[in-house]
């Protein structure tokens, strides 16, 4: 990718008139380089993983819940 960017930038060495609060003659190389740099920064900011919040949700377990509770007759009949 670096080679591709270098080739593109080197082939665009001529100057262009660019309006930045007045017409200025700016090398195309500078314009493309700055836009590439801005694209890299924006891509990095959008692509980084999101931060986890400092407070984690805690789940409360119902103390009356029985893990090995026998099935009701209707549930046992349904499974069969």
N, C-alpha and C positions, 0 to 999 in steps of 0.2 A: 504494500500500500504506500509505503514511503517513497519507493521508486516511482510509482505512478504519479504521486503528488509532485515530486521533484521534476519529472518530465513535463507535466502540464505547466508548472510554474516557469520553467526555463523556456518553454515555447511561447510564453506570453510576456516578453520583456518590453514591448513597446509601451509608449505612454498614451494615456487617454485623458480627455477633458472630463473632469469629475466635479460636480457641484457640491461643495461643502461650504455653504454660506458664502458663495462666490465661486466662480469658475476657476479651477486649479488644474494644472497638468500633473497627473499622478501616474506612476508606473502601474501597469496592470498587475505586475508581480506583487506589489504591495497590497493592492485591493484584494486579489485572490488569497494572498497569505493571511491577511487580517480576517477575511470571511471564513477561511478554513479554521483558523484558531478559534474564532467565535463558535463555529460548529462543533469543534472538539469539546469546548467548555460546556456548551449547552447539552451535548450528548452525554457527557460525564455526569452532569447534574441530574438529568432525567433518568439515567440508567443505573444510578447507584441504588443499593437496597435501602428500603425504608427503615427508619429507626424504630425500635420497639419502645413502646411507652414504658415509663418507669413503674407504673402501677399495673400489676397483673390481676386479672379477675380471679377471685377465689371461689371455688365451688364448695357449697356446704352439702354434706351428706345427711340425709334424713336418718336420725338415730333409730327410728322404728322400722327401717328397712331390713328385711331378713334375706340373706344371700341364698341360703339353701331351704327356702320355704317350700313345703310340699304344694303341688298344684291342686286347684279345686277340681272337683269331679267333672264339671263342665269343660274345663280346660284340658284335662287328661283325656276326656272323650273326644274332644276336637282334634287333638294330636294323633289319636289312633285313627 
